[in-house]
Amino acid sequence: MRVLVIDDDEQMRILLRQVMEWAGYEVTEAGDGREGMHKQRKQPADLVITDLIMPEQEGLETITSLKKEFPHIKIIAISGGGRIGPEAYLPAAQELGADRVFSKPFDVRELAGAVKELLENG
């Protein structure tokens, strides 16, 4: 199973990569939504973890594109919020097709559990 991590924060990407690899998944990383879409087209992942607030192409647009091109993909959206807080963005992410949403900081065990659940139960 392959997981694509999209986040403009390198520390967050490293953390998510370590957690996902520890859980037994193959991990691809991208620094923004545009790069993430490019990588997904070249080497499709089963699940995408995307930040919502990023330069270039932000998370809500990325979720919309992913769902259009890869209708069966599982998506977890994470957000530290930006200027108006995560509460504003996470519901929109769910409406656009995110299967789960997490606010930063989140519990990595909970996140890993959500990934496992989504990949095993469809």
C-alpha positions in Angstrom: 0.0 0.0 0.0 1.3 3.4 -0.9 0.7 6.7 0.9 1.3 10.2 -0.6 2.1 12.9 1.9 1.5 16.5 0.7 2.7 19.3 3.1 4.7 22.4 2.6 6.3 21.9 6.1 9.3 19.7 5.8 9.3 18.7 9.4 5.6 17.6 9.1 6.5 15.5 6.0 9.4 13.8 7.8 7.1 13.0 10.8 4.3 11.7 8.6 6.8 9.6 6.5 8.3 8.1 9.6 4.9 7.2 11.1 3.6 5.7 7.8 6.8 3.7 7.1 6.7 2.5 10.7 3.1 1.3 10.0 4.4 -0.6 7.0 3.4 1.7 4.1 5.4 2.9 1.1 5.6 6.7 1.2 5.9 9.4 -1.5 6.2 13.0 -0.5 5.3 16.3 -2.1 5.7 19.9 -1.0 2.5 21.3 -2.4 -0.7 20.2 -4.2 0.7 20.7 -7.7 3.7 18.5 -7.1 1.4 16.0 -5.3 -0.9 15.7 -8.3 2.1 15.2 -10.6 3.4 12.4 -8.3 -0.1 10.8 -8.0 -0.5 10.6 -11.8 3.0 9.0 -12.2 2.8 6.6 -9.3 -0.7 6.4 -7.8 -1.0 6.1 -4.0 -3.9 4.3 -2.2 -4.3 7.1 0.3 -3.3 10.8 0.4 -2.6 12.8 3.5 -2.7 16.5 2.6 -2.2 19.7 4.5 -4.8 22.3 3.6 -2.9 25.6 3.8 0.0 25.5 1.3 1.5 27.8 -1.3 1.2 27.0 -5.1 -1.9 24.8 -4.9 -3.7 24.5 -1.5 -5.3 21.4 -0.1 -9.0 22.1 -0.9 -8.2 22.4 -4.6 -5.9 19.3 -4.4 -8.7 17.3 -2.8 -11.1 18.3 -5.6 -8.6 17.3 -8.3 -7.7 14.0 -6.6 -11.4 13.0 -6.3 -12.1 13.9 -9.9 -9.1 12.0 -11.3 -9.0 9.2 -8.7 -12.6 8.7 -7.5 -11.7 5.8 -5.2 -8.7 7.3 -3.4 -8.8 7.7 0.3 -7.9 11.2 1.6 -7.0 12.5 5.1 -6.8 16.3 5.4 -4.7 18.0 8.1 -4.7 21.6 9.1 -3.0 23.9 11.5 -5.5 26.5 10.3 -3.6 29.6 9.0 -5.1 32.9 10.0 -8.6 31.7 10.8 -8.0 28.4 12.5 -8.5 24.8 11.3 -12.3 24.8 12.2 -12.9 26.9 9.1 -11.1 24.6 6.6 -11.7 21.0 7.9 -15.5 20.9 7.2 -14.9 22.2 3.7 -12.3 19.4 3.2 -14.9 16.8 4.2 -17.5 18.3 1.9 -15.0 18.0 -1.0 -14.3 14.4 -0.3 -11.8 14.0 2.6 -12.5 10.8 4.4 -11.0 12.0 7.7 -9.8 15.3 9.0 -7.2 16.1 11.8 -6.2 19.5 13.3 -2.6 20.0 14.1 -1.2 19.1 16.5 -2.7 15.6 16.2 -2.0 12.2 17.8 0.2 10.2 15.4 -1.3 7.0 16.7 -4.8 8.2 15.9 -3.7 9.2 12.4 -2.0 5.9 11.8 -5.2 4.1 13.0 -7.3 6.2 10.6 -5.0 5.3 7.7 -5.1 1.6 8.6 -8.9 1.7 8.9 -9.4 3.5 5.6 -7.1 1.2 3.7 -8.4 -2.1 5.2 -12.1 -1.3 5.2 -12.2 0.7 1.9 
